[in-house]
Amino acid sequence: MKKVADKEEMLKVLSEDGSDTGKYEKRSVVHDKQIFHREVVLWVINKEKRQILFQRRAKDKRAWPDKFGLVAGHVVGDETPEEAVIHEAKEEVGLNLKKTGYRHFFTYKKQEPNNYCYVYHYYTLVNIPIEKFKIQEEELTELRYVDYDEYKAAVHGRKHDYVFKWNELYDEMFYDLDDIMDK
């Protein structure tokens, strides 16, 4: 992982079309200056119960404090998105993706204030009780499974408990998730 002396993560800078520029920038600069970079998201799915694992972010987080989100993070330095999703799953909830397996299902370009990035969505199918996960206490305060249809309705209804807010790209994402749930 590429770090600087003050331990701030260095992120690979992307062009607007998502290609590698060969440059790196501090995480804070990337967000403050709306510079494209990569992020990953992992959907931990208990298909048998039609549930998604959510984690409540700590109240002191800069982005989305005290909101429920998925396992997610930045692709740091020369990491690939696949390497990033593996380390984020282990770091945030103690999940070893090398044992459970995972698949890529969706990537999109996001342009929001203070976050210009390409987001790589992955999913893994598990049947793990909530108490078997190990929470990253400095980043998170709670883990819970949420009924998939309840979550989908909450996002469509623009409920404020969740990190993800509805946009037109989510039609495709939920179409793919519906297919995963119903296979």
C-alpha positions, 0 to 999 in steps of 0.5 A: 500500500502506498502511504505518505509520511503522515500516514494518509492514504495515497490514491491512484489518480484516474482521468475522467474516462477511468484510465490510469494517469500514473499519478497519486494524490492524498486521499483528502486532496482527491476528495477536496479537488474532485479528482477521479479515483477508485472505490470498492463496495462489497454486498455481503448477502445471506441469500437463504434469508434474503438479507444484506449485511450493513454496518453503522459508520462511527459518529466521527466519520467525515463522510456519512457519520452514523449511517448504515452502509456496506463494506466499502473503501478506497483502492489504495496505491497500486492495489487492484479493486479485487485486492482492495475488496479483499482487504476491506472485508477482512479489516471491517468485518473480519470476512475472509473473501478468499474462503467465501469467494466473491464476484464483480457485478457492477461498476459505475462512475460517480460524480458527487460533491467531494467524491469523483470516483469509479465504484466497483461493486462486488458480492459474496454469498454467505450463511454466517450468523451476525455474531461471527463477524468481527467489527472494526471498532474504530470505524464502525459501531454496529453490524446488522442484517437487513431484509433485502426488500426492506432496504430496496424500498428504503433507498427508493423512498429516500430514507436517510438511514443509509449511505446510498441514495437513489439515483438512476444507476441503481435501477440497473444495480437492483436489477442485478441484485434481484437476479442474484437473490432469485437464482 
